[in-house]
Amino acid sequence: MQKLHSNQRMSKIVIHNETIYLCGQVGNAEDDISAQTLTCLEKIKALLEEVGSDKSKILSTTVWLKDMADFAAMNAVWDEWFSDVLPPARACGQAALARPELLVEMIVTAAV
């Protein structure tokens, strides 16, 4: 097992048995849902590339929205980002996030 970018609370990346687990990724608090969604996806892309993977190898994503009213706007960004590859399995729900200004958080599992 390998853990990267770790502190006393969490590791940003964990690799075990050819599977990559990413901690939850959030956007910039001052942005709207579309920009926060894109920032989450770009952070995911960067973390996966760091360990030799990419978005085509994402197995599953859990998306947490602060408000399900943002579902369509989040999906518009999501659909565009995955337009060149088949998307992963996905679940989406509503949750209170770590800070009130955060609108979306994504948790990813991917293949190496």
MMTF fields as JSON, N, C-alpha, C and O atoms, coordinates in Angstrom:
{
  "mmtfVersion": "1.0.0",
  "mmtfProducer": "UNKNOWN",
  "numBonds": 447,
  "numAtoms": 448,
  "numGroups": 112,
  "numChains": 1,
  "numModels": 1,
  "chainsPerModel": [1],
  "groupsPerChain": [112],
  "chainIdList": ["A"],
  "bondAtomList": [4, 2, 8, 6, 12, 10, 16, 14, 20, 18, 24, 22, 28, 26, 32, 30, 36, 34, 40, 38, 44, 42, 48, 46, 52, 50, 56, 54, 60, 58, 64, 62, 68, 66, 72, 70, 76, 74, 80, 78, 84, 82, 88, 86, 92, 90, 96, 94, 100, 98, 104, 102, 108, 106, 112, 110, 116, 114, 120, 118, 124, 122, 128, 126, 132, 130, 136, 134, 140, 138, 144, 142, 148, 146, 152, 150, 156, 154, 160, 158, 164, 162, 168, 166, 172, 170, 176, 174, 180, 178, 184, 182, 188, 186, 192, 190, 196, 194, 200, 198, 204, 202, 208, 206, 212, 210, 216, 214, 220, 218, 224, 222, 228, 226, 232, 230, 236, 234, 240, 238, 244, 242, 248, 246, 252, 250, 256, 254, 260, 258, 264, 262, 268, 266, 272, 270, 276, 274, 280, 278, 284, 282, 288, 286, 292, 290, 296, 294, 300, 298, 304, 302, 308, 306, 312, 310, 316, 314, 320, 318, 324, 322, 328, 326, 332, 330, 336, 334, 340, 338, 344, 342, 348, 346, 352, 350, 356, 354, 360, 358, 364, 362, 368, 366, 372, 370, 376, 374, 380, 378, 384, 382, 388, 386, 392, 390, 396, 394, 400, 398, 404, 402, 408, 406, 412, 410, 416, 414, 420, 418, 424, 422, 428, 426, 432, 430, 436, 434, 440, 438, 444, 442],
  "bondOrderList": [1, 1, 1, 1, 1, 1, 1, 1, 1, 1, 1, 1, 1, 1, 1, 1, 1, 1, 1, 1, 1, 1, 1, 1, 1, 1, 1, 1, 1, 1, 1, 1, 1, 1, 1, 1, 1, 1, 1, 1, 1, 1, 1, 1, 1, 1, 1, 1, 1, 1, 1, 1, 1, 1, 1, 1, 1, 1, 1, 1, 1, 1, 1, 1, 1, 1, 1, 1, 1, 1, 1, 1, 1, 1, 1, 1, 1, 1, 1, 1, 1, 1, 1, 1, 1, 1, 1, 1, 1, 1, 1, 1, 1, 1, 1, 1, 1, 1, 1, 1, 1, 1, 1, 1, 1, 1, 1, 1, 1, 1, 1],
  "groupList": [{"groupName": "MET", "atomNameList": ["N", "CA", "C", "O"], "elementList": ["N", "C", "C", "O"], "formalChargeList": [0, 0, 0, 0], "bondAtomList": [1, 0, 2, 1, 3, 2], "bondOrderList": [1, 1, 2], "singleLetterCode": "M", "chemCompType": "L-PEPTIDE LINKING"}, {"groupName": "GLN", "atomNameList": ["N", "CA", "C", "O"], "elementList": ["N", "C", "C", "O"], "formalChargeList": [0, 0, 0, 0], "bondAtomList": [1, 0, 2, 1, 3, 2], "bondOrderList": [1, 1, 2], "singleLetterCode": "Q", "chemCompType": "L-PEPTIDE LINKING"}, {"groupName": "LYS", "atomNameList": ["N", "CA", "C", "O"], "elementList": ["N", "C", "C", "O"], "formalChargeList": [0, 0, 0, 0], "bondAtomList": [1, 0, 2, 1, 3, 2], "bondOrderList": [1, 1, 2], "singleLetterCode": "K", "chemCompType": "L-PEPTIDE LINKING"}, {"groupName": "LEU", "atomNameList": ["N", "CA", "C", "O"], "elementList": ["N", "C", "C", "O"], "formalChargeList": [0, 0, 0, 0], "bondAtomList": [1, 0, 2, 1, 3, 2], "bondOrderList": [1, 1, 2], "singleLetterCode": "L", "chemCompType": "L-PEPTIDE LINKING"}, {"groupName": "HIS", "atomNameList": ["N", "CA", "C", "O"], "elementList": ["N", "C", "C", "O"], "formalChargeList": [0, 0, 0, 0], "bondAtomList": [1, 0, 2, 1, 3, 2], "bondOrderList": [1, 1, 2], "singleLetterCode": "H", "chemCompType": "L-PEPTIDE LINKING"}, {"groupName": "SER", "atomNameList": ["N", "CA", "C", "O"], "elementList": ["N", "C", "C", "O"], "formalChargeList": [0, 0, 0, 0], "bondAtomList": [1, 0, 2, 1, 3, 2], "bondOrderList": [1, 1, 2], "singleLetterCode": "S", "chemCompType": "L-PEPTIDE LINKING"}, {"groupName": "ASN", "atomNameList": ["N", "CA", "C", "O"], "elementList": ["N", "C", "C", "O"], "formalChargeList": [0, 0, 0, 0], "bondAtomList": [1, 0, 2, 1, 3, 2], "bondOrderList": [1, 1, 2], "singleLetterCode": "N", "chemCompType": "L-PEPTIDE LINKING"}, {"groupName": "ARG", "atomNameList": ["N", "CA", "C", "O"], "elementList": ["N", "C", "C", "O"], "formalChargeList": [0, 0, 0, 0], "bondAtomList": [1, 0, 2, 1, 3, 2], "bondOrderList": [1, 1, 2], "singleLetterCode": "R", "chemCompType": "L-PEPTIDE LINKING"}, {"groupName": "ILE", "atomNameList": ["N", "CA", "C", "O"], "elementList": ["N", "C", "C", "O"], "formalChargeList": [0, 0, 0, 0], "bondAtomList": [1, 0, 2, 1, 3, 2], "bondOrderList": [1, 1, 2], "singleLetterCode": "I", "chemCompType": "L-PEPTIDE LINKING"}, {"groupName": "VAL", "atomNameList": ["N", "CA", "C", "O"], "elementList": ["N", "C", "C", "O"], "formalChargeList": [0, 0, 0, 0], "bondAtomList": [1, 0, 2, 1, 3, 2], "bondOrderList": [1, 1, 2], "singleLetterCode": "V", "chemCompType": "L-PEPTIDE LINKING"}, {"groupName": "GLU", "atomNameList": ["N", "CA", "C", "O"], "elementList": ["N", "C", "C", "O"], "formalChargeList": [0, 0, 0, 0], "bondAtomList": [1, 0, 2, 1, 3, 2], "bondOrderList": [1, 1, 2], "singleLetterCode": "E", "chemCompType": "L-PEPTIDE LINKING"}, {"groupName": "THR", "atomNameList": ["N", "CA", "C", "O"], "elementList": ["N", "C", "C", "O"], "formalChargeList": [0, 0, 0, 0], "bondAtomList": [1, 0, 2, 1, 3, 2], "bondOrderList": [1, 1, 2], "singleLetterCode": "T", "chemCompType": "L-PEPTIDE LINKING"}, {"groupName": "TYR", "atomNameList": ["N", "CA", "C", "O"], "elementList": ["N", "C", "C", "O"], "formalChargeList": [0, 0, 0, 0], "bondAtomList": [1, 0, 2, 1, 3, 2], "bondOrderList": [1, 1, 2], "singleLetterCode": "Y", "chemCompType": "L-PEPTIDE LINKING"}, {"groupName": "CYS", "atomNameList": ["N", "CA", "C", "O"], "elementList": ["N", "C", "C", "O"], "formalChargeList": [0, 0, 0, 0], "bondAtomList": [1, 0, 2, 1, 3, 2], "bondOrderList": [1, 1, 2], "singleLetterCode": "C", "chemCompType": "L-PEPTIDE LINKING"}, {"groupName": "GLY", "atomNameList": ["N", "CA", "C", "O"], "elementList": ["N", "C", "C", "O"], "formalChargeList": [0, 0, 0, 0], "bondAtomList": [1, 0, 2, 1, 3, 2], "bondOrderList": [1, 1, 2], "singleLetterCode": "G", "chemCompType": "PEPTIDE LINKING"}, {"groupName": "ALA", "atomNameList": ["N", "CA", "C", "O"], "elementList": ["N", "C", "C", "O"], "formalChargeList": [0, 0, 0, 0], "bondAtomList": [1, 0, 2, 1, 3, 2], "bondOrderList": [1, 1, 2], "singleLetterCode": "A", "chemCompType": "L-PEPTIDE LINKING"}, {"groupName": "ASP", "atomNameList": ["N", "CA", "C", "O"], "elementList": ["N", "C", "C", "O"], "formalChargeList": [0, 0, 0, 0], "bondAtomList": [1, 0, 2, 1, 3, 2], "bondOrderList": [1, 1, 2], "singleLetterCode": "D", "chemCompType": "L-PEPTIDE LINKING"}, {"groupName": "TRP", "atomNameList": ["N", "CA", "C", "O"], "elementList": ["N", "C", "C", "O"], "formalChargeList": [0, 0, 0, 0], "bondAtomList": [1, 0, 2, 1, 3, 2], "bondOrderList": [1, 1, 2], "singleLetterCode": "W", "chemCompType": "L-PEPTIDE LINKING"}, {"groupName": "PHE", "atomNameList": ["N", "CA", "C", "O"], "elementList": ["N", "C", "C", "O"], "formalChargeList": [0, 0, 0, 0], "bondAtomList": [1, 0, 2, 1, 3, 2], "bondOrderList": [1, 1, 2], "singleLetterCode": "F", "chemCompType": "L-PEPTIDE LINKING"}, {"groupName": "PRO", "atomNameList": ["N", "CA", "C", "O"], "elementList": ["N", "C", "C", "O"], "formalChargeList": [0, 0, 0, 0], "bondAtomList": [1, 0, 2, 1, 3, 2], "bondOrderList": [1, 1, 2], "singleLetterCode": "P", "chemCompType": "L-PEPTIDE LINKING"}],
  "groupTypeList": [0, 1, 2, 3, 4, 5, 6, 1, 7, 0, 5, 2, 8, 9, 8, 4, 6, 10, 11, 8, 12, 3, 13, 14, 1, 9, 14, 6, 15, 10, 16, 16, 8, 5, 15, 1, 11, 3, 11, 13, 3, 10, 2, 8, 2, 15, 3, 3, 10, 10, 9, 14, 5, 16, 2, 5, 2, 8, 3, 5, 11, 11, 9, 17, 3, 2, 16, 0, 15, 16, 18, 15, 15, 0, 6, 15, 9, 17, 16, 10, 17, 18, 5, 16, 9, 3, 19, 19, 15, 7, 15, 13, 14, 1, 15, 15, 3, 15, 7, 19, 10, 3, 3, 9, 10, 0, 8, 9, 11, 15, 15, 9],
  "groupIdList": [1, 2, 3, 4, 5, 6, 7, 8, 9, 10, 11, 12, 13, 14, 15, 16, 17, 18, 19, 20, 21, 22, 23, 24, 25, 26, 27, 28, 29, 30, 31, 32, 33, 34, 35, 36, 37, 38, 39, 40, 41, 42, 43, 44, 45, 46, 47, 48, 49, 50, 51, 52, 53, 54, 55, 56, 57, 58, 59, 60, 61, 62, 63, 64, 65, 66, 67, 68, 69, 70, 71, 72, 73, 74, 75, 76, 77, 78, 79, 80, 81, 82, 83, 84, 85, 86, 87, 88, 89, 90, 91, 92, 93, 94, 95, 96, 97, 98, 99, 100, 101, 102, 103, 104, 105, 106, 107, 108, 109, 110, 111, 112],
  "secStructList": [7, 3, 3, 3, 3, 3, 7, 1, 1, 7, 3, 3, 3, 3, 3, 3, 6, 6, 3, 3, 3, 3, 7, 7, 3, 3, 7, 7, 6, 6, 1, 7, 2, 2, 2, 2, 2, 2, 2, 2, 2, 2, 2, 2, 2, 2, 2, 2, 2, 2, 6, 6, 7, 7, 4, 4, 4, 3, 3, 3, 3, 3, 3, 3, 3, 1, 7, 4, 4, 4, 2, 2, 2, 2, 2, 2, 2, 2, 2, 2, 2, 6, 6, 6, 1, 7, 7, 7, 3, 3, 3, 3, 3, 3, 7, 7, 7, 1, 1, 6, 6, 7, 7, 3, 3, 3, 3, 3, 3, 3, 3, 7],
  "xCoordList": [0.841, 0.0, 0.886, 1.947, 0.422, 1.165, 0.205, -0.921, 0.651, -0.14, 0.667, 1.832, 0.039, 0.725, 0.024, -1.189, 0.812, 0.293, -0.497, -1.66, 0.154, -0.504, -0.205, 0.857, -1.159, -0.959, -1.625, -2.005, -1.773, -2.344, -3.811, -4.327, -4.495, -5.921, -6.239, -7.17, -5.463, -5.814, -4.655, -3.656, -4.83, -3.931, -4.753, -5.903, -4.176, -4.901, -5.044, -6.047, -4.035, -4.041, -3.639, -2.662, -4.4, -4.015, -4.078, -5.066, -3.009, -2.969, -2.82, -1.919, -3.733, -3.704, -4.248, -5.337, -3.49, -3.924, -4.368, -5.433, -3.548, -3.819, -5.067, -5.599, -5.526, -6.677, -6.25, -5.514, -6.724, -6.411, -7.649, -8.748, -7.459, -8.526, -8.126, -7.056, -8.967, -8.69, -9.571, -10.727, -9.013, -9.835, -10.814, -10.656, -11.808, -12.788, -12.143, -11.29, -12.567, -12.049, -13.151, -14.293, -12.806, -13.757, -13.206, -12.024, -14.088, -13.69, -13.31, -13.112, -13.215, -12.919, -14.213, -15.195, -14.205, -15.416, -16.109, -17.327, -15.37, -15.979, -16.666, -17.336, -16.514, -17.058, -18.482, -18.961, -19.15, -20.48, -20.357, -19.245, -21.477, -21.465, -20.719, -20.005, -20.863, -20.179, -18.666, -17.957, -18.178, -16.734, -16.211, -15.126, -16.968, -16.53, -16.472, -15.559, -17.438, -17.441, -16.218, -15.535, -15.932, -14.771, -13.48, -12.587, -13.367, -12.175, -12.014, -10.904, -13.102, -13.038, -12.479, -11.574, -13.017, -12.598, -11.15, -10.434, -10.711, -9.319, -8.367, -7.265, -8.77, -7.951, -7.852, -6.781, -8.958, -8.968, -8.028, -7.24, -8.106, -7.237, -5.765, -4.978, -5.394, -4.003, -3.526, -2.41, -4.353, -3.967, -3.808, -2.865, -4.721, -4.617, -3.369, -2.658, -3.11, -1.926, -0.641, 0.334, -0.642, 0.54, 0.928, 2.105, -0.06, 0.216, 0.027, -0.162, 0.08, 0.071, -1.288, -1.373, -2.34, -3.691, -4.332, -3.689, -5.587, -6.311, -7.811, -8.251, -8.592, -10.032, -10.708, -11.785, -10.106, -10.696, -10.64, -11.327, -9.83, -9.671, -10.431, -10.279, -11.254, -12.074, -13.145, -13.901, -13.194, -14.152, -15.477, -16.55, -15.382, -16.568, -16.339, -15.237, -17.389, -17.343, -18.585, -19.698, -18.388, -19.501, -19.484, -18.475, -20.599, -20.734, -21.681, -22.811, -21.21, -22.057, -22.332, -21.401, -23.601, -24.014, -24.593, -25.289, -24.298, -24.904, -26.41, -27.192, -26.805, -28.211, -28.508, -27.846, -29.478, -29.814, -30.348, -30.467, -30.666, -31.051, -29.888, -30.103, -28.651, -27.467, -27.168, -26.165, -28.03, -27.795, -27.598, -26.647, -28.47, -28.376, -27.107, -26.449, -26.757, -25.548, -24.289, -23.353, -24.268, -23.131, -23.042, -21.954, -24.174, -24.19, -23.708, -23.058, -24.008, -23.56, -22.036, -21.463, -21.384, -19.916, -19.393, -18.458, -19.987, -19.604, -19.675, -18.718, -20.81, -21.014, -19.973, -19.466, -19.659, -18.645, -17.274, -16.525, -16.943, -15.621, -15.418, -14.304, -16.478, -16.383, -16.791, -16.99, -16.919, -17.418, -16.5, -16.954, -15.224, -14.281, -13.976, -13.219, -14.554, -14.386, -15.714, -16.577, -15.861, -17.052, -16.971, -15.92, -18.058, -18.028, -18.016, -18.362, -17.615, -17.582, -18.974, -19.929, -19.061, -20.238, -20.288, -19.249, -21.509, -21.602, -22.82, -23.875, -22.655, -23.767, -23.73, -22.658, -24.896, -24.963, -26.015, -27.129, -25.643, -26.58, -26.382, -25.458, -27.245, -27.174, -26.618, -26.989, -25.713, -25.094, -24.628, -24.362, -24.534, -23.875, -22.373, -21.846, -21.691, -20.263, -19.459, -20.03, -18.141, -17.265, -17.383, -17.261, -17.621, -17.802, -19.052, -19.317, -19.818, -21.099, -20.972, -21.919, -19.836, -19.67, -19.282, -19.265, -18.975, -18.676, -19.977, -20.909, -20.044, -21.269, -21.215, -22.255, -19.99, -19.845, -18.556, -17.557, -18.592, -17.414, -17.49, -18.557, -16.339, -16.283, -15.244, -14.138, -15.63, -14.752, -14.594, -15.587, -13.363, -13.073, -12.298, -11.415, -12.659, -11.877, -11.527, -12.39, -10.257, -9.802, -8.831, -8.291, -8.617, -7.611, -6.285, -6.233, -5.204, -3.861, -3.642, -2.57],
  "yCoordList": [-1.176, 0.0, 1.24, 1.271, 2.253, 3.509, 4.648, 4.683, 5.576, 6.752, 7.989, 8.104, 8.923, 10.14, 11.388, 11.398, 12.439, 13.727, 13.53, 13.921, 12.921, 12.565, 13.581, 14.203, 13.729, 14.494, 13.718, 12.563, 14.313, 13.599, 13.233, 12.366, 13.869, 13.641, 12.712, 11.911, 12.813, 12.025, 11.981, 12.688, 11.124, 11.068, 11.478, 11.061, 12.285, 12.679, 11.522, 11.42, 10.634, 9.493, 8.253, 8.269, 7.178, 5.87, 4.89, 4.843, 4.112, 3.082, 1.732, 1.517, 0.825, -0.527, -1.502, -1.301, -2.561, -3.583, -2.999, -3.345, -2.115, -1.534, -0.642, -0.353, -0.211, 0.684, 1.969, 1.948, 3.092, 4.42, 4.96, 4.952, 5.424, 6.055, 7.506, 7.773, 8.432, 9.852, 10.377, 9.978, 11.271, 11.942, 12.874, 13.144, 13.353, 14.247, 15.511, 16.126, 15.882, 17.082, 18.132, 17.822, 19.362, 20.471, 21.593, 21.613, 22.52, 23.664, 24.854, 24.741, 25.992, 27.254, 27.83, 27.996, 28.13, 28.524, 29.748, 29.88, 30.632, 31.858, 31.643, 32.55, 30.47, 30.205, 29.656, 29.216, 29.691, 29.097, 27.592, 27.068, 26.897, 25.443, 24.949, 23.948, 25.613, 25.171, 25.247, 24.3, 26.342, 26.515, 25.568, 25.006, 25.385, 24.457, 23.029, 22.277, 22.654, 21.311, 21.12, 20.101, 22.084, 21.976, 21.909, 21.133, 22.696, 22.658, 21.283, 20.753, 20.701, 19.333, 18.364, 17.585, 18.413, 17.484, 17.703, 16.738, 18.943, 19.227, 18.775, 18.31, 18.903, 18.395, 16.869, 16.3, 16.221, 14.762, 14.369, 13.434, 15.068, 14.79, 14.88, 13.991, 15.939, 16.146, 15.046, 14.547, 14.664, 13.617, 12.269, 11.527, 11.959, 10.705, 10.685, 9.682, 11.789, 11.854, 11.697, 11.12, 12.207, 12.089, 10.63, 10.318, 9.744, 8.328, 7.462, 6.25, 8.095, 7.352, 6.89, 5.941, 7.532, 7.17, 8.355, 9.385, 8.211, 9.312, 9.101, 8.092, 10.057, 10.016, 8.812, 8.413, 8.22, 7.037, 5.819, 4.827, 5.893, 4.772, 4.982, 4.202, 6.041, 6.247, 5.157, 4.985, 4.438, 3.346, 3.837, 3.437, 4.712, 5.16, 6.55, 6.885, 7.342, 8.671, 8.873, 8.577, 9.379, 9.821, 11.338, 11.959, 11.929, 13.382, 13.816, 13.336, 14.726, 15.323, 16.764, 17.536, 17.129, 18.51, 19.122, 18.456, 20.387, 21.096, 21.2, 21.117, 21.383, 21.586, 20.866, 21.127, 19.975, 19.236, 20.149, 19.72, 21.389, 22.353, 22.603, 23.084, 22.276, 22.443, 21.214, 21.19, 20.196, 18.935, 19.138, 18.602, 19.895, 20.097, 20.847, 20.488, 21.872, 22.652, 21.807, 21.882, 21.01, 20.118, 19.104, 18.849, 18.52, 17.527, 18.095, 17.386, 19.349, 19.968, 19.981, 19.678, 20.324, 20.332, 18.906, 18.606, 18.031, 16.615, 16.001, 15.376, 16.181, 15.589, 16.073, 15.289, 17.345, 17.901, 17.316, 16.967, 17.207, 16.714, 15.267, 14.87, 14.474, 13.068, 12.81, 11.654, 13.837, 13.673, 12.834, 12.278, 12.734, 11.988, 10.582, 9.845, 10.202, 8.853, 8.407, 9.23, 7.093, 6.596, 6.978, 6.815, 7.481, 7.904, 6.72, 5.6, 6.976, 5.915, 5.669, 6.387, 4.647, 4.492, 5.726, 6.27, 6.167, 7.391, 7.372, 6.846, 7.949, 8.221, 9.708, 10.312, 10.295, 11.723, 11.917, 11.401, 12.668, 12.947, 14.344, 15.056, 14.722, 16.032, 15.857, 14.929, 16.773, 16.683, 18.053, 18.939, 18.215, 19.388, 19.151, 18.152, 20.05, 19.895, 20.571, 21.195, 20.445, 20.9, 22.392, 22.81, 23.189, 24.64, 25.054, 24.5, 25.995, 26.347, 26.898, 26.798, 27.468, 28.04, 26.997, 27.299, 25.783, 24.71, 24.143, 23.888, 23.943, 23.509, 22.063, 21.442, 21.516, 20.169, 19.543, 20.233, 18.24, 17.469, 16.144, 15.541, 15.699, 14.447, 13.519, 13.932, 12.248, 11.197, 10.148, 9.64, 9.824, 8.982, 7.739, 7.767, 6.632, 5.404, 5.123, 5.178, 4.821, 4.607, 3.448, 3.003, 2.963, 1.927, 2.584, 3.703, 1.877, 2.38, 2.405, 2.797],
  "zCoordList": [0.0, 0.0, 0.0, 0.623, -0.713, -0.793, -0.459, -0.954, 0.379, 0.75, 0.418, 0.798, -0.3, -0.749, -0.237, -0.025, -0.044, 0.434, 1.725, 1.828, 2.696, 3.957, 5.044, 5.07, 5.932, 7.16, 8.295, 8.101, 9.454, 10.589, 10.377, 11.082, 9.425, 9.224, 8.065, 8.15, 6.967, 5.784, 4.8, 4.935, 3.811, 2.655, 1.434, 1.295, 0.557, -0.657, -1.62, -2.325, -1.657, -2.563, -1.778, -1.03, -1.955, -1.429, -2.602, -3.335, -2.765, -3.809, -3.126, -2.316, -3.477, -2.908, -3.939, -4.476, -4.218, -5.171, -6.516, -7.028, -7.079, -8.4, -8.435, -9.507, -7.255, -7.161, -6.473, -5.487, -7.009, -6.477, -5.771, -6.326, -4.555, -3.79, -3.552, -3.005, -3.954, -3.724, -2.602, -2.466, -1.805, -0.803, -1.528, -2.719, -0.813, -1.406, -1.96, -1.32, -3.16, -3.812, -3.881, -4.22, -3.561, -3.576, -4.455, -4.799, -4.805, -5.621, -4.767, -3.558, -5.421, -4.737, -4.175, -4.898, -2.892, -2.181, -2.776, -2.653, -3.41, -3.936, -5.288, -5.781, -5.892, -7.223, -7.175, -6.129, -8.339, -8.471, -8.677, -8.745, -8.777, -8.876, -10.113, -10.034, -11.233, -12.453, -12.285, -12.624, -11.778, -11.591, -10.507, -10.655, -9.42, -8.378, -8.907, -8.567, -9.735, -10.327, -11.203, -11.098, -12.065, -12.951, -12.141, -12.478, -11.097, -10.246, -9.601, -9.552, -9.108, -8.54, -9.573, -9.274, -10.782, -11.828, -12.241, -12.508, -12.296, -12.651, -11.541, -11.83, -10.292, -9.193, -9.27, -9.058, -9.568, -9.729, -10.858, -10.713, -11.968, -13.119, -12.711, -13.036, -12.008, -11.605, -10.657, -10.805, -9.691, -8.754, -9.467, -9.192, -10.372, -11.113, -11.996, -12.051, -12.681, -13.543, -12.733, -13.214, -11.513, -10.646, -10.405, -10.228, -10.398, -10.133, -11.384, -11.285, -12.557, -13.81, -14.293, -15.071, -13.855, -14.281, -14.994, -15.194, -15.373, -16.016, -15.865, -15.314, -16.355, -16.141, -16.779, -16.336, -17.807, -18.437, -17.518, -17.758, -16.476, -15.546, -14.237, -13.297, -14.174, -12.979, -12.95, -13.907, -11.856, -11.685, -11.121, -11.574, -10.126, -9.406, -8.828, -8.392, -8.833, -8.213, -7.37, -7.804, -6.162, -5.33, -5.343, -5.009, -5.727, -5.791, -4.689, -4.597, -3.856, -2.83, -3.217, -3.446, -3.291, -3.567, -2.298, -1.531, -2.095, -0.974, -1.188, -0.241, -2.453, -2.795, -4.099, -5.104, -4.11, -5.321, -6.431, -7.579, -6.101, -7.136, -8.104, -9.216, -7.682, -8.532, -9.394, -10.107, -9.334, -10.042, -11.549, -12.119, -12.194, -13.649, -14.03, -15.007, -13.281, -13.588, -13.382, -14.177, -12.323, -12.101, -13.23, -13.747, -13.62, -14.697, -16.023, -16.791, -16.309, -17.566, -17.636, -18.682, -16.548, -16.503, -16.545, -17.288, -15.756, -15.713, -17.111, -17.569, -17.785, -19.115, -20.115, -20.917, -20.071, -20.982, -20.672, -21.584, -19.39, -18.99, -19.396, -19.737, -19.365, -19.737, -21.191, -21.566, -22.008, -23.379, -24.264, -25.264, -23.917, -24.75, -24.231, -24.863, -23.092, -22.529, -21.911, -21.603, -21.736, -21.043, -19.567, -18.948, -18.996, -17.595, -16.636, -17.014, -15.389, -14.378, -13.788, -14.084, -12.955, -12.106, -11.203, -10.828, -10.856, -10.069, -9.162, -9.519, -7.996, -7.094, -6.783, -6.733, -6.574, -6.245, -5.171, -5.266, -4.15, -3.079, -2.536, -2.93, -1.644, -1.005, 0.395, 1.113, 0.78, 2.108, 2.572, 1.76, 3.862, 4.424, 4.255, 4.744, 3.576, 3.327, 4.434, 5.329, 4.373, 5.462, 5.766, 6.918, 4.728, 4.909, 4.142, 3.076, 4.641, 4.004, 2.582, 1.802, 2.236, 0.894, -0.154, -1.347, 0.274, -0.668, -1.203, -0.44, -2.522, -3.178, -3.662, -3.878, -3.836, -4.373, -3.845, -3.644, -3.626, -3.261, -4.022, -4.136, -4.542, -5.298, -4.694, -4.344, -4.581, -4.057, -5.153, -5.673, -5.503, -6.671, -6.287, -5.43, -6.956, -6.964, -8.423, -9.3, -8.673, -10.061, -10.135, -9.122, -11.35, -11.595, -11.891, -12.4, -11.568, -11.852, -13.351, -13.812]
}
